[in-house]
Amino acid sequence: MTNNKFGTVIVFILGALNLLAAEDSFVRIRSTQFTMDGHPFLFNGFNSYWLMNMAAGSEQDRTKVVDVFSEASANGLTVCRTWAFADGGDRALQLSPGVYDEHVFQALDYVISEAKNHGIRLILSLVNNFKDFGGRAQYVKWAQQAGEAVNSKDDFYTNELVKQYYRNHIKRVLTRINSITQMAYKDDPTIMAWELINEPRCASDPSGRTVHAWVQEMANYTKSIDEKHLLEVGMEGFYGNSNQYNPPGFNQIGTDYIRTNLIKEIDFATIHAYPDLWLSGKSEEFQKGFVQQWTWNHLRAAKKILQKPLVFTEFGKSRKDPGFTETNRDTFLETIYDTIYNLARSSNGSLAGGLIWQLFAEGMDSYSDGYDIVLTQAQSIVNIISNHSYAMSELANAVN
């Protein structure tokens, strides 16, 4: 009896210590820096939106998750951004409002478990602005089918039934118990942050007020369920309908980088950059100069106005661009990585890292969007990425 009591006490203490260790290993924010285990956290990372979708396929498909994590980890990549949504359509996570495919949820469990096994932190996005994998349009379609008088995907931000559908999805994902690790997502430090929506836009309200109100509401709700994880919006960095820093033609997107990222429940700011799309027809030198200025402007605002860290969550260069060459792509990536490193150093880590768009495993040609990179087939990029990973790791030891 006594031994059993001691055994129970020991198990309890070990469980408490494990919980404490997990608490300490969450990525956190101190002033305008990310920290992990109390130390500055700088990183090099990547996007692989397809992980859950591929893990829900055949066993051969599932091996691609391990392949990309293994290659990424071997080259010092420690943060991955991916989708925690698939609304309707093929391999849907959410089949209809509140109805989920357990097999696909187990695929997401697998992605999170494998990320942990490879020492990779995840940023999980919860819905898409675009129609790929359902997105805003699918939520509005579901509301139409329920009898709601909605006819625009922008109603996603304002219709009460649509917003309830989305809140239900937030709760379902955050409270999910991983079938492999037996840990609730909201308690798992493998997850670095939640993202409310990939690249929010609202053409019907260029002022950004509609998106801002939605972010405020959903950020409050997310934090009411999960205060442990960081939260970001998913913004590209557009400033609103009149700011001089937007690329030409992108002042009617319907988001306001500064105003919305000032919401206190939002923990860090994000930017994307696709100068080959935004500035098509401009020279390579012009595009590189734009990206450098774009990054500096956003970092300055993040540090001085938002007083929050910044992450460069998407950037890339497409093989489908007219005049594309591997040399131009590599030079562009070097420019991005040099800019991230130099500004991370000068800001004492306020610009914490970047996530290239995007990494594939071998045998995924049908998924290609032109930006995809297979590390086992791109030695020049491997060298660029691994060198930057090392530089950011060393810099993390130097900032204070």
N, C-alpha and C positions, 0 to 999 in steps of 0.2 A: 504493500500500500504506500509506504513512504517512498520507495523507489519510483512508483508510478507518479506520485505527486511531483517528485523532482524532475521526472521525465516530462511531465506536462509543463512545468515551469520552464525547463530548458527549451522545449518546443516553442513556447510562448515568447521567450526572450529572442530566440533565433528569428522567429517570424517578425518581431518588432524591429530587430536589427536589419532584416532584409527590406522591410518597408521604409526604414530610415535611409538605407542606402539608395533605394529607388527614388525617394524624395530628393536626396542630394544630387542625383544624376539627371534630374530634369534640366533642360536648357532654360535659363532664366535671364532676366535683364537687370543690370545695375547701371543706373544713369543712362548713358547712351551706348552701353556695351552689352553684348551677350556674354553670359558666363555659364560654365558647367563645372560642377564640383568646386565652386568658389573661384575658379580661374577664368581669365578672359577666353572666350570661345570665338575663334575665327576659323573660316572653313572654305573649302572649295567643294562645289556640289554639282548636281545635274538634275534634269527633268527626265522622267520616263513615265509618261501618263498612262501607259498601256499595261502596267504590271498586274492589276487585278483582272483585267480582261483576259490577259494571257494565262494567268494562273487558273482561271475558270475553264480553260480548254483541256486538251489532252495532256497526258503525262509528258509528252515531248514538248508541248507548249510551255508547261510549267517549268521545265528545266531552264527556259530562257530567263526567268526571274533570277535564278541562282547564277546563271552566266553573267548577267549584266551587273549584279551586285558584286560578284567576285572580281570582275574586271575593274569596276569602279573602285572598290576597296584597295585593290593592288596598286592603283594610281593615286591614292590619297584622297579620294572623294568621300566625304563623310556626311553629306546631306543630300537627300533625294526628295523631289516634289513629285507627287503623283495623285491620281484621281481616287477619291472615295465616293464616287457616284457613277451610276450608269442607269439612267432613268428611261425605262422602256427600251424596246429594240433588242438586238442580239446580245446575249449574255448579260441581260439587265440585272442589276442589283435590286432596284426598286421596280417591280413589275407593274404596279399601279399604286396609288397613294396609300402608303402604310403597309403594302404587301411586298415582302422581300423574298428573294430566292436564296435559301440557306446555302446552297452549293456555292453561289457567287460570294456570299458573305464569308464562307470558309476560305475562299480564294484570297480575300482581303486579309483574313487572319494569317494566312500563309505568307503573304507579302510582308506583313508587319513582323512576323516571327523571323523570316529570313533576313530582313533588314537588321534586326537585333543581332542575329548570328554573325553578320558581316560588319558590325560596328558602324552602321549607317543610321542617321536620324531622319525622320520623315516629316515633310510638310504635306498634310492631307487636305486637298481641296474638296468642298462639299457640294458644289453645283457648277455648271458651266453657263457662261453668258451665251454661248453659241449653241447651235442645234446638235453638235456632235455629242453623242452619249446622252441625248435627251435635252438637257439644259432648260433654260427659261421657257422655251417654246413648249416643251413637253408638260411642264407644270400648268401652263395656261390651257393647253389642250385638255388636260385632266379636269380642270375647273369648268371648261365649256361642256364637257361630257356630264358634269354634275349639275348643269343648268345655270351656271354663272354667266352673266352678260359681259364676257371679256372677249376682246378681238385682237389684242395686240400683245406681243411678248413683253412689252413694257408694263403691262398690267401685273406682271410677276412681282413688281415692287410695291404695289398698292392694294391689290385685291385681298380681302381678308381670308378667304378660303385658300387661296394660293399660298399666302404667308403661313397659314396654319399647316398646310402640307409640308412646307419647307422646315418649319419648326419641328414638326414630327420627325423629319429626316435627321435633323441635327441631334435630337434626343436619341433616336434609334442607333445612330452611329456612335455617339459618345458613350453610351451606356452598354454597348455591345461587349459581351464577355468573349474574349478570344478563345476559340475552341482548341487551340494548341498551347497557348501560354497560361490559360485560365485567368487572365488578367483583363479587367475592364479597360477599354481603350482610354477612358478618361484618367486612368491610373498608370498608364504605361509610358515611361520616360523615353521609349524608343521614338515616340511621336514628339517632334520638336514643337509643332504648331499646327493649328487649324487655319484653313483659309476659307472665308465665307463664300467667295465666288471667283471663278477664273475670269479675269478681265471684264469687270462690270462695265456696262455701257447703257445709256438710256437716251436715245435720239429724240424722244418727245420732250425732254427737259434738259437742254444743254447747260443750264445753270448748275447742275449737280445736286440740287436740293432733294430730288426724289431718291436718288441713290443714297445720299447722305442719311435721310430719314430711315431708309431701310437698313442701312448698316448699323445705325444707332440701335434700332429695335433688335436686330438679330445678334449684335454683339452683346447686348444686355442679356439676351436669352441664353446664348452660348456660355457666358461666364456664370450664369446662375446654375448651370449644370457642372461646369468644369472650370475651377479657378487655378488648377495646377498648370495647365498648358498655356502657351502663348497663343495669341490670336492676331491674324492680319486679314486685310480686306481681300487682296488679290488684284490690286490696281496696277495699271500700266505706268502711271505717273503723269497723266494729262492733268493740266491745272484748272480747267474750267473753260468758260466760253470767251475769255478775253485776254488770256495771259500770253505775253510775248514769247515765252519759252516753248510753247507747243510747236511741233513740226507743222508746216503748212497744211491746212485742211483738217487738222485734228483738234479744232477748237469747238466742235459740236458733238463731242462724245458723251457728255452728260455726267462727267465725274470731276471732282475737285480735289486734287492730291493733298493740298494743305488742310483745307477745312475738314475733310472726312478723316484724315489720319490724326487729327487732333482729338477725336473721340477717345475718352480716357480708357475705354475697354480695349482699344486697339493698341497692341504692344509694340509693333514695329511697322515701318513703312516699306513699300516695295516699288520697284520699277522694272519695266521691260524695255527692250530696245531692238527694233528691227529696221534699221536704216535702209536696207534694201527694199523694204515695202513702203516705208514712210517717205523716203526720199529717192524713189526710183528715178533714174535719169541723171542723178547727181554723181559726181566723180567719187572714186574710192576715198580720196583724201578729204573731200567735203563730208562724206558720211562718217569717217573716223573722227573728224573734228567735232561733228555734231554729237556723237556718242560721248566724247570726253566732256563737252560742255554740259550735256544733258545729265550726266552722272554727277558732275560737280554742283550744278544748280540744285539737284534734289538732295544731295548730301548736306549742303549748306542749310537748306530749309529744315531737313530732319534734325540737324544738330542744334540750330539756333531757335527755330520756331516750334517744331514738334517736340524737341528734346527726347527723341527716340532713335534707336538704331535703324539702319537702312540695309536692305538686302536686294541685290540685283537678281531677281528671280527668273528672268528669261532673257536670253540673247542668242543670236545665231545668224547664220548666213546660208541661204538656200542654193543648192546645186541647180535649181530650176531657173535662177536668175539669168537673163541674157548676159553673156560675157563672163559667166562664172569661171573661175579657175581655182584650183586648190591653193595656189600661192596667195591669191587675194583673200581666200577664206582664212588661211593660216595667219596672214598678216592682220586681218580683222580681229581674229581671236586673240592674238598677241596684244593688240591695242586694248581690247577690253580687259584682259587680265592685268596688263601693266597699269591701266587706269584704276582698277579695283585695288591692286596692291599699293600703289602710291597714295591713293586717297585713304585707304585703311590705315596706312602708316601715319599720314599727316593728321588724321582725325582721331588718333589713338583708339582705333578699332570701331569707330561709329559706323563705318561701312564694313560690314562683317564678312561679306563673301558674295559669290555669284554662283548661279545655277545655269549651266549651258543647256540650251534646247537643241537637241535632245539625244540621249543614248539609246541605242538598240542592241539587241543580241543578234547573232548571225541567224539568217533564215527568216527575216521579217520584212522582206521587200514589199509585200502587199500593204504594209502599214506606212510606207514611206511618204513623208511630206516634203522631202527635199532637204530638210535640216538635219536629218538623222545621221548619227555617227556610230559606227561599229568599231570599238577600240582595237579589236584584233585585226582590223583591216585598214587602220589609219595611223601608221607609226609617227608621222609628223605631228599629228594632233596629240597622240599619247605623250610625246616629249613636251609639248607645250603645257598640257594639263598637269602632268606629273611635276614639272618644274614649278608651276604655280602652286600646286598643293603643298610642296615642300616650303616654298617661300611664305605662304600664309601660316603654316604650322610654326615656322621659326618666328614670324612676326608676333604670333600669339604669346610667345614667351617673352617678347620685348615690351609689349604695351603694359600700361599700369592702370 
